[in-house]
Amino acid sequence: MNIEDKDTTNSVSLPVVGMVEWFRPGEYTHVQETLADLKELGVTELRTGVSWADYYTPEGKGWYDWLIPTLAKEVNILPCFLYTPPSIAERPRTSSPPKDKKAYADFLDIFIAAHGQHFEWVELWNEPNNTVEYDFTHDYGWFKFAEMIGGAAYWCKKLGKKTLLGGMSPVDPNWLQTMYDRGVMQYIDAVGIHGFPHVFDQMWDGWDDTIRSVREVMERNNCTAELWITEAGFSTWQHDEYKQLQEFKLALQADATRVYWYAVKDLDASLPTVAGFHLDDREYHFGLRRSDGTTKLLYRLWAKHGLKKLSELSYIKRTVEDSSEPYALITGGAGFVGTNLAKRLLEQGKRVMVFDSLGRDGVEQNLHWLHETYGDKLEVYVGDIRDLQSVRKVMKRAEQVFHFAAQVAVTTSLDLPINDFEINARGIINVLEAIREQDNPPPMVFTSTNKVYGGLEDLKFISNGSRYYPENEVIKKNGISEKRHLDFHSPYGCSKGAADQYVIDYARTYNLPMTVFRMSCIYGPHQYGNEDQGWVAHFAIKAIQDENINIYGDGKQVRDILFVEDLVDAFILAQEHMDTITGQAFNIGGGPENTVSLLELLKTIGHYRGEEIPLKFGPWRPGDQHYYVSDTRKFQKATGWYPKHNVQEGVAKLYQWLCENRGYEVPAILQTVLEPEEEPVKKVAVA
């Protein structure tokens, strides 16, 4: 087995690890958010810029008078002094050398006098061999730079500061030798280098070779300075968060005294970079957080496990088998539904490929469990459904496809509609095209949602004690059928609805074997629910942890809930009957026999808990249906499927799993519900 981007992290001691984050004048909130993130990650070292040009703007001095002491209260600062005020530059740009080279040292003298008590080290310029940061086209011999930096380094040493030569980008040993030749290095305590493997440094030979070439120059000149990686990072502009994690771990293995990782947060899309406004979109995606505040994979794993344990997460990987053995591909396979399907298929002796971005909190626990339980039969590819090349790669050996990868919450879609569209609507196109490219296209089951039917505003519902029920007697008896007109509500409803229709049309237009499940509420083991999605598990978790539960609306909303093992039965039957059901959509849920309102469910959970659950009520949420029950007769007739678990038994199994998974005692009352019963009489499919 070949492991793509093999993790070679070992147990050697880690260097000093810091973060890089740049702040613009007035970004007070950004500073406070960054400090909170550094605290959560356990980081105490921060490299940040001090703009000489900004300092002499009307708000500049006041900004730095606030910024430096604020940062110094929480972290150790490495200030990087750069950017010439255009008014005193040889050319009217911040990357130009100043007309008077001594002016740079004079500025440092002023700044150190004001704030020097807050930092030990001074970094002299940023990426001096990068024309965007220092325009050496007017200083080809580096004489002006040497005069400016050498004089500043000399003076900083006089003021009791340690000096760091601005990080080379790209790393260039010949340029470093020039600094020795120009007499700069006699005042330098540390040499900085920058590296952006496979982003800006496309011809990357690895940290070992890169650092070795620098150390050879230092040794040749009898230099005892330290070597630091003052900026390293990986841009996720192509949604490759796994690669960011891997490059971070590789940087920690480098032979450097310190490593500063760039950056805490993505650059806001409304702001320009030094090179210009969106001239290079790679510049905008180096953060551990996205600009909307959501976290990436590296941030989540670092915060949860700490630096030293990152190397132990061997199950977070990309495996590429040498053999041609086919597998069942499950996108979103580390999620709740995907994990349960993978479990069933693996227990049947099938090979399974789990493709997942690990974007949802808790799913890495599911992946770890699958890895530990099933070993070599499980293949894993940590990737993003928005990355077409990754989707194509995992599709090549797929004999069956189950497409679950999605943005799953209505509330999130309202906050981040573009993100919702790219994952759900663009993501399905990537999957469909990857299937269409195959010589023998694998059959696919796609999980859509009952939200494609909208809020059902044209139906009348009657409140009866603890629940709503429809006035229409046919719907009351059978539920909502596939004949119901589509009515997409919320960005989530639109993106999933568009995907739903694309699948049906690709099946029709390109004669591809695929079907759609418009699913109701699913629950069961391996579900890490929250208020926005997975609400059955969310309620149970809150009850177990003795926490209040928020109800949006009056709690009388009715759903047909389906135990996940019954859903897995439906998936397998769908694949078995694909020849006759391709190109169709089916409503899948617990059906009229497994309906429950929120209030009724909470009463059941409270019974298992042993006491009533305290509730808090809030306003209705957009698109929330008063009632939704699936009419499952179409799928029953096509395949013979029916749900085997009733609400009480299914919720009891979930409650038991959650207690065991969280280290709580399982209530004895559950045993009366979970005791084995006789095999239920098989129901006859209803026409």
C-alpha positions in Angstrom: 0.0 0.0 0.0 1.2 3.4 -0.9 0.3 6.2 1.4 -0.1 9.5 -0.4 1.7 12.4 1.3 3.0 9.9 3.9 3.2 11.3 7.4 6.8 10.9 8.6 6.3 12.8 11.8 8.2 11.1 14.7 8.6 11.6 18.4 11.6 14.0 18.3 11.2 17.2 20.3 9.3 20.0 18.7 10.8 23.4 18.0 9.4 26.6 19.5 6.1 27.0 17.5 4.5 30.3 16.9 1.9 31.9 14.6 2.1 34.7 12.1 -0.7 37.2 11.9 -0.7 40.7 10.4 -3.0 43.5 11.7 -4.1 46.6 9.9 -4.7 49.8 11.9 -8.2 49.7 13.5 -8.6 46.0 13.5 -9.3 45.8 17.2 -11.7 42.9 17.0 -9.3 40.9 14.8 -6.6 41.3 17.5 -8.9 40.1 20.3 -10.1 37.1 18.2 -6.6 36.2 17.3 -5.5 36.2 21.0 -8.5 34.0 21.9 -7.5 31.6 19.1 -3.8 31.5 20.3 -5.0 30.8 23.8 -7.2 27.9 22.6 -4.3 26.4 20.6 -1.8 26.9 23.5 0.4 29.2 21.4 2.5 31.8 23.2 4.7 33.1 20.2 3.3 35.6 17.7 5.1 37.2 14.7 3.4 40.3 13.5 4.2 43.3 11.3 5.0 46.8 12.3 4.5 49.1 9.3 6.8 52.0 9.2 4.5 53.5 6.6 1.3 53.1 8.8 3.1 54.5 11.9 3.3 57.9 10.3 -0.3 58.1 9.2 -2.7 60.1 11.5 -4.0 57.0 13.3 -0.8 55.0 13.1 1.0 55.9 16.4 -2.1 55.5 18.5 -2.8 52.1 16.9 0.6 50.7 17.8 0.4 52.3 21.2 -2.6 50.1 21.8 -1.5 47.0 19.7 1.9 46.2 21.2 1.0 46.3 24.9 -2.2 44.4 24.2 -0.4 41.6 22.4 2.4 41.5 25.0 0.0 40.9 27.8 -0.9 37.5 26.2 2.0 36.4 24.0 5.7 36.9 23.2 5.9 39.2 20.2 8.3 39.0 17.3 7.8 42.4 15.5 8.8 42.6 11.9 9.6 46.2 10.8 8.9 46.9 7.2 7.3 49.2 4.5 8.9 52.5 3.8 6.6 55.6 4.0 6.2 56.5 0.3 6.9 60.2 1.0 10.5 59.4 2.0 11.1 56.5 -0.4 13.2 56.5 -3.6 10.1 55.5 -5.4 6.6 56.4 -4.0 5.9 52.8 -2.8 6.3 51.0 0.5 8.6 48.4 -1.0 11.2 51.0 -2.1 14.3 51.7 0.0 14.3 55.1 1.7 16.3 58.0 0.3 18.1 58.3 3.6 19.1 54.7 4.6 19.6 55.8 8.2 16.0 56.7 8.5 15.1 53.1 9.0 17.3 52.8 12.1 16.0 56.1 13.3 12.4 54.7 13.2 13.5 51.6 15.1 15.1 53.8 17.7 11.8 55.7 18.2 9.7 52.5 18.3 12.0 50.7 20.7 12.1 53.7 23.0 8.3 53.6 23.2 7.7 49.8 23.2 10.9 48.0 23.5 10.1 46.6 27.0 7.5 44.4 25.2 9.8 42.4 23.0 13.2 40.8 22.9 13.8 40.3 19.2 13.6 42.7 16.2 13.0 41.3 12.7 14.6 43.5 10.0 12.3 43.7 7.0 10.1 40.9 5.5 11.0 38.8 2.5 13.8 41.2 1.3 14.5 39.1 -1.8 10.8 39.2 -2.9 10.2 42.2 -5.2 6.7 42.7 -3.8 8.1 43.3 -0.3 11.4 45.0 -1.2 11.9 46.4 -4.7 15.5 45.2 -5.4 15.2 46.1 -9.1 16.6 49.5 -8.0 19.2 47.9 -5.8 20.6 45.0 -7.8 23.8 44.8 -5.8 22.0 45.0 -2.5 24.2 47.8 -1.4 21.3 50.1 -0.4 19.6 47.2 1.5 22.8 46.3 3.3 23.4 49.9 4.3 19.8 50.2 5.7 19.6 46.8 7.4 23.2 46.7 8.6 22.9 50.1 10.2 19.6 49.2 11.8 21.0 45.9 13.1 24.0 47.6 14.6 21.8 50.2 16.4 19.3 47.6 17.7 22.2 45.6 19.2 23.3 48.8 20.9 19.8 49.1 22.3 20.0 45.6 23.7 17.8 43.8 21.2 18.5 40.6 19.4 18.2 40.8 15.6 16.7 38.6 13.0 17.4 38.9 9.3 14.1 39.1 7.3 13.1 35.7 6.0 14.2 34.8 2.5 11.4 34.0 0.1 12.3 32.1 -2.0 15.1 30.6 0.1 18.3 31.7 -1.7 21.7 30.7 -0.3 23.4 33.0 -2.9 21.5 36.0 -1.6 22.5 35.1 2.0 26.1 34.9 1.0 25.7 38.5 -0.4 24.6 39.6 3.0 27.8 38.2 4.5 29.8 39.9 1.7 28.1 43.2 2.4 28.9 43.0 6.2 25.3 42.8 7.4 25.6 39.4 9.2 28.1 40.5 11.9 25.1 42.1 13.7 22.6 39.3 13.1 21.5 36.8 15.8 19.2 34.6 13.7 18.6 34.0 10.0 15.0 33.7 8.8 13.6 31.6 5.9 10.2 31.3 4.5 8.6 28.3 2.8 5.3 27.7 1.1 5.6 24.1 -0.3 3.4 23.4 -3.4 1.9 26.9 -3.2 4.5 29.5 -4.1 7.4 27.1 -3.9 6.3 24.7 -6.7 9.8 23.3 -7.1 10.1 22.2 -3.5 12.8 19.8 -2.4 11.7 19.5 1.2 12.8 21.3 4.4 15.9 19.1 4.9 17.5 20.1 1.6 16.4 23.7 1.9 17.8 24.2 5.4 21.0 22.3 4.6 21.8 24.7 1.7 21.4 27.6 4.1 23.4 26.1 6.9 26.3 25.4 4.5 26.5 29.1 3.8 26.4 29.9 7.5 29.0 27.4 8.4 31.3 28.6 5.5 31.2 32.0 7.1 31.7 30.7 10.6 28.3 32.1 11.6 26.8 31.0 14.9 23.4 32.6 14.4 20.3 30.5 14.9 18.1 29.5 11.9 14.4 30.1 12.1 11.5 29.4 9.8 9.8 32.7 10.3 7.0 32.0 7.9 5.6 28.7 6.5 2.2 27.9 5.4 -0.2 26.2 2.9 -3.1 27.9 1.1 -6.4 26.0 1.1 -7.7 27.9 -2.0 -8.4 24.5 -3.6 -10.1 23.3 -0.4 -7.2 20.9 0.5 -7.2 21.2 4.3 -5.6 17.8 4.6 -2.5 19.0 2.8 -2.3 22.0 5.1 -2.3 19.7 8.0 0.5 17.5 6.4 2.7 20.5 5.5 2.4 21.8 9.0 3.5 18.5 10.5 6.5 18.4 8.1 7.5 21.9 9.0 7.6 20.9 12.7 10.2 18.3 11.8 12.6 20.8 10.1 16.0 21.5 11.6 15.1 25.0 12.9 15.1 26.6 16.3 11.7 28.2 15.8 8.8 27.7 13.4 6.2 30.4 12.8 3.1 29.2 10.9 1.1 31.5 8.6 -1.6 32.4 9.5 -4.4 32.4 12.1 -7.1 33.6 9.8 -7.8 33.8 6.1 -7.5 37.3 4.6 -10.9 38.9 4.2 -12.0 38.8 0.5 -12.8 42.5 0.6 -9.2 43.5 1.3 -6.2 43.8 -1.1 -2.9 42.0 -0.6 0.4 43.8 -0.9 0.5 42.7 -4.6 -3.0 43.9 -5.3 -6.7 43.0 -5.1 -7.3 39.3 -5.8 -4.4 39.2 -8.4 -3.5 35.9 -6.7 -6.3 34.1 -4.8 -3.9 31.8 -3.1 -3.0 34.7 -0.8 -6.4 34.7 0.7 -6.6 31.2 2.1 -3.6 30.5 4.4 -5.4 30.7 7.7 -6.4 28.1 10.3 -9.8 29.8 10.2 -11.7 31.0 7.2 -12.5 34.6 7.0 -16.1 33.8 8.1 -14.7 32.5 11.4 -15.3 28.8 10.8 -12.3 26.5 11.6 -10.3 24.3 9.2 -9.1 20.8 9.9 -5.7 21.8 11.3 -7.2 24.2 13.8 -9.8 21.7 15.0 -7.3 18.8 15.5 -4.6 21.1 17.0 -7.1 22.6 19.5 -8.5 19.2 20.4 -5.4 17.0 20.5 -2.4 19.4 21.0 0.8 19.6 18.9 2.5 16.4 20.1 -0.5 14.2 19.4 -1.0 15.3 15.8 1.5 12.8 14.7 -0.5 10.0 16.4 -3.7 10.5 14.3 -2.7 7.9 11.8 -6.3 7.3 10.7 -6.5 10.8 9.2 -4.8 9.9 5.9 -5.1 9.3 2.2 -4.6 5.8 1.0 -4.1 4.8 -2.6 -4.1 1.1 -3.1 -1.8 -0.5 -5.6 -4.3 -3.2 -6.4 -7.4 -2.8 -8.6 -9.7 -4.2 -6.0 -13.0 -2.3 -6.2 -14.8 -0.7 -3.3 -18.0 1.0 -2.2 -17.3 4.7 -2.1 -19.1 6.7 0.6 -18.7 10.4 0.4 -19.2 12.0 3.8 -18.4 8.5 5.0 -17.1 9.6 8.4 -20.5 11.2 9.2 -23.2 9.6 11.2 -25.0 7.9 8.3 -21.8 7.1 6.4 -20.3 5.4 9.4 -23.3 3.2 9.9 -23.4 2.2 6.3 -19.6 1.6 6.2 -20.0 -0.6 9.3 -22.6 -2.8 7.6 -20.7 -3.1 4.3 -17.4 -3.9 6.1 -19.1 -6.5 8.2 -20.4 -8.1 5.0 -16.8 -8.4 3.9 -16.9 -5.6 1.3 -14.1 -3.1 0.8 -15.1 0.5 1.6 -13.5 3.9 0.7 -14.5 6.7 3.1 -14.1 10.1 1.4 -14.6 12.9 3.9 -13.3 16.4 4.6 -13.8 15.9 8.4 -15.4 19.3 8.4 -18.1 18.4 11.0 -17.0 18.3 14.7 -16.8 14.8 16.1 -16.7 12.9 12.8 -13.0 12.1 13.2 -14.1 10.0 16.2 -16.2 8.0 13.8 -13.3 7.6 11.4 -11.0 6.5 14.3 -13.6 3.9 15.3 -13.9 2.5 11.8 -10.1 2.4 11.4 -9.6 0.6 14.7 -12.5 -1.8 14.1 -12.1 -2.8 10.5 -8.4 -2.2 9.6 -7.2 -3.0 6.1 -10.7 -3.4 4.6 -11.2 0.3 5.1 -9.6 2.9 2.8 -9.6 6.6 3.7 -9.2 9.7 1.6 -9.5 12.9 3.6 -10.6 15.3 0.9 -13.2 17.9 -0.1 -16.1 17.3 -2.4 -15.4 20.7 -4.0 -12.1 19.4 -5.2 -12.9 17.7 -8.6 -9.5 16.1 -8.9 -9.8 14.3 -5.6 -13.3 13.2 -6.5 -12.0 11.8 -9.8 -9.2 10.0 -8.0 -11.5 8.1 -5.6 -14.1 7.3 -8.2 -11.8 5.2 -10.4 -12.2 2.0 -8.4 -15.8 2.6 -7.1 -18.3 -0.2 -7.8 -21.0 1.5 -5.8 -21.4 5.2 -4.7 -23.3 6.6 -1.8 -23.1 10.4 -1.9 -23.7 11.8 1.6 -21.1 14.6 1.7 -23.0 17.9 2.2 -23.6 21.0 4.2 -26.4 19.8 6.3 -27.9 22.7 8.3 -30.5 25.2 7.3 -29.2 27.8 9.7 -25.6 27.5 8.4 -26.9 27.9 4.8 -28.6 31.2 5.9 -25.4 32.5 7.3 -23.0 31.2 4.6 -25.1 30.6 1.4 -22.1 30.6 -1.0 -20.4 27.9 1.0 -23.7 26.0 1.1 -24.0 26.2 -2.7 -20.4 25.2 -3.4 -20.6 22.0 -1.2 -24.1 20.9 -2.1 -24.8 22.1 -5.6 -21.2 22.3 -7.1 -20.2 19.2 -5.1 -22.9 17.0 -6.8 -21.7 18.1 -10.3 -18.2 17.0 -9.4 -19.6 13.6 -8.3 -21.8 13.2 -11.3 -19.1 14.1 -13.8 -16.6 11.8 -12.1 -19.1 9.0 -12.4 -19.9 9.8 -16.1 -16.2 9.6 -17.0 -16.0 6.0 -15.9 -16.1 3.2 -18.5 -18.5 1.3 -16.3 -20.3 4.0 -14.3 -21.0 2.8 -10.8 -24.6 3.1 -9.4 -25.2 5.9 -6.9 -27.7 6.6 -4.1 -27.9 10.3 -3.3 -29.4 11.6 0.0 -31.6 14.6 -0.6 -34.0 16.0 2.0 -37.6 16.6 2.7 -36.8 20.3 2.6 -37.3 20.2 -1.2 -41.0 20.3 -0.4 -40.8 23.6 1.4 -42.8 24.7 4.4 -46.0 23.0 3.2 -47.8 26.3 3.7 -50.8 25.3 1.6 -51.7 22.5 4.0 -53.8 23.1 7.1 -52.6 21.6 10.4 -54.5 21.1 13.5 -53.0 21.3 17.0 -54.0 18.4 19.2 -52.4 18.6 22.6 -48.7 17.8 22.1 -48.6 17.7 18.3 -49.8 18.9 14.9 -51.5 16.7 12.4 -52.8 17.5 8.8 -56.4 18.3 8.2 -56.1 16.3 4.9 -57.1 12.7 5.8 -55.1 11.1 3.0 -51.9 12.9 4.1 -52.7 12.1 7.7 -52.9 8.4 6.9 -50.0 8.0 4.5 -47.7 11.1 4.8 -46.2 13.3 2.0 -45.7 11.5 -1.3 -43.3 12.1 -4.1 -46.2 13.6 -6.1 -46.0 16.7 -3.9 -44.8 19.7 -5.9 -41.2 20.9 -5.2 -40.9 24.2 -3.3 -37.3 25.0 -2.3 -37.1 27.1 0.9 -33.8 28.5 2.3 -30.4 28.3 0.6 -30.1 24.8 2.0 -33.4 23.7 0.4 -32.3 25.3 -2.9 -28.8 23.7 -3.0 -30.1 20.2 -2.0 -33.1 20.6 -4.3 -30.8 21.5 -7.2 -28.6 18.5 -6.5 -31.7 16.3 -6.3 -32.8 17.4 -9.7 -29.3 17.1 -11.2 -29.1 13.5 -10.1 -32.5 12.7 -11.7 -31.6 14.4 -14.9 -28.1 12.9 -15.2 -29.8 9.5 -14.8 -32.2 10.4 -17.6 -29.9 12.3 -19.9 -26.7 10.2 -19.7 -28.4 6.9 -18.8 -26.6 6.6 -15.5 -27.7 4.3 -12.7 -28.7 6.5 -9.8 -31.5 7.3 -7.5 -32.5 9.9 -4.9 -33.6 9.5 -1.3 -35.6 12.5 0.1 -34.9 11.8 3.7 -36.8 12.6 6.8 -35.1 12.7 10.3 -32.5 9.9 10.8 -31.1 9.0 14.2 -29.0 6.4 15.9 -25.4 5.5 17.1 -22.4 7.6 15.9 -24.5 10.7 15.7 -23.0 13.9 17.2 -26.1 16.1 16.9 -26.6 19.8 17.5 -29.4 22.3 17.4 -29.1 22.6 13.6 -28.9 19.0 12.5 -29.2 15.6 14.2 -31.7 16.9 16.7 -32.8 13.6 18.1 -29.2 12.9 19.3 -28.8 16.5 20.3 -31.8 16.2 22.7 -30.5 13.0 24.1 -27.0 14.4 24.7 -28.4 17.4 26.5 -30.5 15.2 28.7 -27.6 12.9 29.6 -25.4 15.9 30.4 -28.2 17.5 32.5 -28.4 20.6 30.3 -31.3 22.8 29.2 -32.8 22.2 25.8 -33.8 25.0 23.4 -37.0 24.5 21.4 -37.7 26.7 18.4 -41.4 27.1 17.9 -43.9 25.5 20.3 -42.4 21.9 20.2 -45.5 20.4 18.5 -43.7 20.0 15.2 -44.1 16.4 14.0 -41.6 14.3 12.2 -41.3 10.7 11.2 -38.0 9.5 12.6 -36.1 6.6 11.1 -33.5 4.5 13.0 -30.2 4.5 11.0 -30.0 0.7 10.7 -33.3 0.7 8.9 -32.0 3.4 6.5 -28.9 1.3 5.8 -31.3 -1.5 4.8 -32.9 0.9 2.4 -29.5 1.9 0.9 -28.5 -1.7 0.3 -31.9 -2.6 -1.3 -31.7 0.5 -3.5 -28.4 -0.7 -4.9 -29.8 -4.2 -5.4 -32.8 -2.9 -7.3 -31.0 -0.1 -9.2 -32.0 -1.4 -12.6 -35.7 -0.8 -11.8 -35.5 2.3 -9.7 -32.9 4.4 -11.5 -33.8 8.0 -12.2 -36.4 8.1 -9.5 -36.8 9.9 -6.2 -38.2 8.2 -3.1 -39.4 9.7 0.2 -37.6 7.8 3.0 -38.4 8.1 6.7 -40.1 6.3 9.5 -43.5 6.8 7.9 -46.8 7.3 9.7 -46.1 4.5 12.2 -43.0 6.2 13.5 -44.1 9.8 14.0 -43.3 11.9 17.0 -43.4 15.5 18.0 -40.5 17.3 19.7 -42.4 17.4 22.9 -43.3 13.8 22.8 -39.7 12.8 22.0 -38.5 14.8 24.9 -41.0 13.1 27.2 -39.7 9.7 26.0 -36.1 10.8 26.6 -37.1 12.2 30.0 -38.6 8.8 30.9 -35.3 7.1 30.1 -33.4 9.7 32.0 -35.6 9.4 35.0 -36.8 12.9 35.3 -38.4 15.7 33.2 -36.2 17.7 31.0 -36.2 21.5 31.4 -37.0 23.4 28.2 -36.5 26.9 26.8 -38.7 28.1 23.9 -37.6 30.5 21.1 -39.1 31.8 17.9 -39.8 29.6 14.9 -37.0 29.3 12.4 -37.3 30.0 8.7 -38.5 27.1 6.7 -39.4 24.9 9.7 -42.3 22.6 8.8 -45.1 22.2 11.4 -45.5 18.6 10.1 -43.6 16.3 7.8 -44.2 12.6 7.5 -42.9 10.5 4.6 -45.1 8.5 2.5 -42.7 5.5 1.9 -45.1 3.3 0.0 -43.4 3.9 -3.4 -40.1 2.5 -2.1 -41.8 -0.3 -0.2 -43.5 -1.4 -3.4 -40.3 -1.2 -5.4 -38.0 -3.1 -3.0 -40.0 -4.6 -0.1 -38.4 -2.4 2.5 -40.0 -1.3 5.7 -38.7 0.1 9.0 -38.0 -2.5 11.7 -37.5 -0.2 14.7 -40.2 1.7 16.4 -39.6 5.1 18.1 -39.2 3.7 21.6 -36.8 1.0 20.7 -34.7 3.2 18.4 -34.4 6.1 20.8 -33.5 3.6 23.6 -30.7 2.2 21.5 -29.4 5.7 20.7 -29.6 6.7 24.4 -27.7 3.6 25.4 -24.9 4.2 22.9 -24.6 7.9 23.9 -24.3 6.9 27.6 -21.7 4.3 26.9 -19.8 6.6 24.5 -19.6 9.4 27.0 -18.9 7.3 30.1 -22.3 7.6 31.7 -24.2 4.8 33.4 -26.8 3.3 31.3 -30.2 3.6 33.0 -31.7 0.3 34.0 -35.1 1.2 32.5 -33.6 0.9 29.0 -33.3 -2.9 29.5 -37.1 -3.3 29.5 -37.2 -1.6 26.1 -34.1 -3.3 24.6 -34.8 -6.9 25.6 -34.8 -9.1 22.6 -38.2 -9.7 21.1 -39.5 -12.2 18.6 -38.7 -11.4 15.0 -41.4 -9.0 13.8 -43.8 -10.3 11.2 -42.7 -9.1 7.8 -45.1 -6.5 6.5 -46.5 -6.6 3.0 -45.5 -3.7 0.8 -48.5 -1.4 0.3 -49.4 -0.5 -3.2 
